[in-house]
Amino acid sequence: MKSAIYKYRIFIGIFFIFSVITLTLFYNALKPQKTLPIYNPADVNPELVDSTVQYVSKYHTIADFSFTNQNGKTITQKDYEGKIYVADFFFTTCGTICPKMTSNLEEVQKAIINNPKVMLLSHTVFPEVDTVEALKAYAIKHGVVDSKWNLVTGDKKQIYAMARKSYLAVKLGKPSELYDMVHTENFVLVDAKRRVRGFYDGTKKEGIQKLIEDINFLSNEKQSE
């Protein structure tokens, strides 16, 4: 028996290697590949979407915008052109979920600090209170890196429109008050083609971990997709 194994040892070795390679190829072919959905207004809770776009089921992208950041600089979609970014809505005097969200977004900033493909964009829902000076103080307090993270204020109607028509992430406030907004805990992941690719609970560590994983996935995603 031993002599037979010795005699055919080369054949056995080749067959073993071939089998391992074949099984590995089959495994890789059959293993589900990671994908991220592309969200449209019709895919999202209607409470978070403006009624004028709730029917849209494909080709949804983030609209053009123009806001002012913590340094008094005008920020537009051009500053995010070709970038992956995380968007959210907050206000500096919020004492409920905002501190936790901001703290978690600081962790995201640390994770992307050396990735030139990724940025952050936080919109205040109370622009009448959150002046440039207020945003700057908030940015300093939370270690915001200006080249990676813009805190923006501006016209409340435009912020409302972006929140409800583009990012699909903010609920209505008092029906009696036009353009009243109730921000949610959602962080919104936007890809380099201005498409919404994910929603994450900004108050939970597991949501942040998943967000960072998906940012890394998008960073390596083929541009043709």
C-alpha positions as CSV (number, residue, x, y, z in Angstrom):
1,M,0.0,0.0,0.0
2,K,2.8,2.4,1.0
3,S,4.7,1.6,-2.2
4,A,1.6,2.3,-4.3
5,I,1.1,5.7,-2.6
6,Y,4.8,6.5,-3.1
7,K,4.6,5.4,-6.7
8,Y,1.7,7.7,-7.4
9,R,2.6,10.5,-5.0
10,I,3.0,13.1,-7.8
11,F,-0.3,12.3,-9.3
12,I,-2.0,12.4,-5.8
13,G,-0.4,15.7,-5.0
14,I,-1.5,17.2,-8.3
15,F,-5.0,15.9,-7.9
16,F,-5.2,17.3,-4.3
17,I,-4.0,20.7,-5.5
18,F,-6.5,20.7,-8.4
19,S,-9.3,19.7,-6.1
20,V,-8.5,22.5,-3.7
21,I,-8.4,25.1,-6.5
22,T,-11.6,23.8,-8.0
23,L,-13.5,23.8,-4.7
24,T,-12.2,27.4,-4.0
25,L,-13.4,28.6,-7.4
26,F,-16.8,27.0,-6.9
27,Y,-17.1,28.5,-3.4
28,N,-16.2,32.0,-4.7
29,A,-18.7,31.7,-7.6
30,L,-21.5,30.5,-5.4
31,K,-20.8,32.8,-2.4
32,P,-23.3,35.8,-2.4
33,Q,-21.4,38.9,-3.3
34,K,-21.9,42.0,-1.1
35,T,-24.0,44.7,-2.7
36,L,-25.6,47.9,-1.4
37,P,-29.1,48.9,-2.5
38,I,-29.8,52.1,-4.4
39,Y,-32.7,53.9,-2.6
40,N,-35.4,55.8,-4.2
41,P,-38.3,57.8,-2.6
42,A,-40.7,54.9,-3.2
43,D,-38.5,52.6,-1.2
44,V,-38.6,54.7,2.0
45,N,-41.0,55.3,4.8
46,P,-43.5,57.9,3.4
47,E,-43.3,59.9,6.6
48,L,-39.7,60.8,5.7
49,V,-40.4,61.8,2.1
50,D,-42.1,64.9,0.5
51,S,-45.4,64.0,-1.1
52,T,-44.2,65.4,-4.4
53,V,-41.6,62.7,-4.9
54,Q,-43.0,59.7,-3.0
55,Y,-43.9,58.0,-6.3
56,V,-40.3,58.1,-7.7
57,S,-39.0,54.5,-8.0
58,K,-35.8,54.9,-9.9
59,Y,-33.0,57.3,-10.9
60,H,-33.2,59.3,-7.7
61,T,-30.2,61.5,-7.0
62,I,-29.3,64.3,-4.6
63,A,-30.3,67.7,-5.9
64,D,-28.0,70.7,-6.3
65,F,-27.6,72.8,-3.2
66,S,-25.9,75.8,-1.7
67,F,-25.4,76.4,2.0
68,T,-22.9,78.2,4.3
69,N,-20.5,76.2,6.5
70,Q,-18.9,76.8,9.9
71,N,-16.3,79.0,8.3
72,G,-18.7,81.2,6.4
73,K,-17.8,79.5,3.1
74,T,-20.5,78.6,0.5
75,I,-20.7,74.9,0.1
76,T,-22.4,73.4,-3.0
77,Q,-22.6,70.0,-4.7
78,K,-19.4,70.9,-6.4
79,D,-17.5,70.5,-3.1
80,Y,-18.8,66.9,-3.0
81,E,-18.5,66.1,-6.7
82,G,-17.2,62.5,-7.1
83,K,-17.2,62.0,-3.4
84,I,-18.8,59.4,-1.1
85,Y,-20.4,61.2,1.8
86,V,-22.5,60.9,4.9
87,A,-25.3,63.4,5.4
88,D,-27.3,64.1,8.5
89,F,-29.6,66.6,10.2
90,F,-29.1,68.2,13.6
91,F,-29.1,71.4,15.6
92,T,-26.5,72.7,18.0
93,T,-28.8,73.2,21.0
94,C,-30.4,69.7,20.7
95,G,-30.1,67.9,24.0
96,T,-31.7,64.5,23.1
97,I,-30.2,62.4,20.3
98,C,-27.9,65.0,18.7
99,P,-25.0,64.7,21.2
100,K,-24.9,60.9,20.6
101,M,-25.1,61.3,16.9
102,T,-22.4,63.9,16.8
103,S,-20.1,61.8,19.0
104,N,-20.7,58.8,16.6
105,L,-20.0,61.0,13.6
106,E,-16.7,61.9,15.2
107,E,-15.9,58.2,15.1
108,V,-16.8,58.1,11.4
109,Q,-14.5,61.1,10.8
110,K,-11.6,59.2,12.4
111,A,-12.3,56.2,10.2
112,I,-12.3,58.3,7.0
113,I,-9.7,60.9,7.9
114,N,-7.1,59.4,5.4
115,N,-9.6,58.4,2.7
116,P,-9.7,61.3,0.2
117,K,-12.9,59.8,-1.4
118,V,-15.1,60.4,1.7
119,M,-16.6,63.5,3.4
120,L,-19.3,64.4,5.9
121,L,-22.2,66.9,5.6
122,S,-24.3,68.0,8.6
123,H,-27.3,70.3,8.1
124,T,-28.9,72.3,10.8
125,V,-32.7,72.1,11.0
126,F,-32.8,75.4,13.0
127,P,-30.9,77.8,10.8
128,E,-32.5,80.8,12.6
129,V,-30.5,79.7,15.7
130,D,-27.5,78.0,14.2
131,T,-25.5,80.9,12.7
132,V,-22.0,80.5,11.3
133,E,-20.6,81.5,14.7
134,A,-22.8,78.9,16.5
135,L,-21.7,76.2,14.0
136,K,-18.0,77.2,14.3
137,A,-18.2,76.9,18.1
138,Y,-19.9,73.5,17.8
139,A,-17.3,72.4,15.2
140,I,-14.4,73.3,17.5
141,K,-16.1,71.6,20.5
142,H,-16.4,68.3,18.5
143,G,-13.1,68.3,16.7
144,V,-14.5,68.8,13.3
145,V,-11.8,68.7,10.6
146,D,-12.8,71.4,8.1
147,S,-11.5,69.5,5.0
148,K,-13.6,66.5,5.9
149,W,-16.7,67.7,7.6
150,N,-19.0,70.7,6.8
151,L,-21.7,71.9,9.2
152,V,-24.1,73.9,7.1
153,T,-26.8,76.5,7.6
154,G,-28.9,78.4,5.1
155,D,-32.4,79.1,3.9
156,K,-34.8,76.9,5.8
157,K,-36.9,76.2,2.8
158,Q,-33.9,74.8,0.9
159,I,-32.8,72.7,3.9
160,Y,-36.4,71.4,4.2
161,A,-36.4,70.5,0.5
162,M,-33.1,68.7,0.7
163,A,-34.1,66.8,3.8
164,R,-37.5,65.6,2.4
165,K,-36.9,65.5,-1.4
166,S,-33.2,64.4,-1.6
167,Y,-32.0,62.7,1.6
168,L,-35.4,61.2,2.5
169,A,-34.5,61.5,6.2
170,V,-36.6,64.1,8.0
171,K,-40.2,64.0,9.4
172,L,-42.7,66.8,9.3
173,G,-43.1,68.9,12.5
174,K,-46.2,70.8,13.5
175,P,-48.8,70.8,10.6
176,S,-49.6,74.4,11.5
177,E,-46.0,75.6,10.9
178,L,-44.8,75.5,7.3
179,Y,-41.3,74.0,6.9
180,D,-41.2,72.7,10.4
181,M,-38.8,69.7,10.6
182,V,-38.2,66.9,13.1
183,H,-34.8,65.4,12.3
184,T,-34.4,61.7,12.9
185,E,-31.4,59.6,14.0
186,N,-30.6,58.7,10.4
187,F,-27.2,59.0,8.8
188,V,-27.5,58.9,5.0
189,L,-24.8,57.3,2.9
190,V,-24.5,58.9,-0.6
191,D,-22.2,57.5,-3.3
192,A,-20.0,59.3,-5.8
193,K,-23.0,59.4,-8.3
194,R,-25.2,61.2,-5.8
195,R,-27.3,58.2,-5.1
196,V,-28.6,57.2,-1.7
197,R,-27.0,53.9,-0.7
198,G,-28.0,53.4,2.9
199,F,-29.6,54.6,6.1
200,Y,-28.0,54.1,9.5
201,D,-29.1,54.7,13.1
202,G,-26.7,57.4,14.2
203,T,-27.3,56.7,17.9
204,K,-26.1,53.1,17.9
205,K,-22.6,51.7,17.7
206,E,-23.6,48.8,15.5
207,G,-25.2,51.2,13.1
208,I,-21.9,53.2,12.9
209,Q,-19.9,50.0,12.5
210,K,-22.1,49.0,9.5
211,L,-21.8,52.5,8.1
212,I,-18.0,52.4,8.2
213,E,-18.0,49.0,6.6
214,D,-20.3,50.2,3.8
215,I,-18.2,53.3,3.2
216,N,-15.2,51.1,2.7
217,F,-17.2,48.9,0.4
218,L,-18.2,51.9,-1.7
219,S,-14.7,53.2,-1.7
220,N,-13.6,50.0,-3.5
221,E,-16.7,49.6,-5.7
222,K,-16.1,49.7,-9.4
223,Q,-16.9,53.1,-10.9
224,S,-18.9,51.4,-13.7
225,E,-21.5,50.1,-11.3
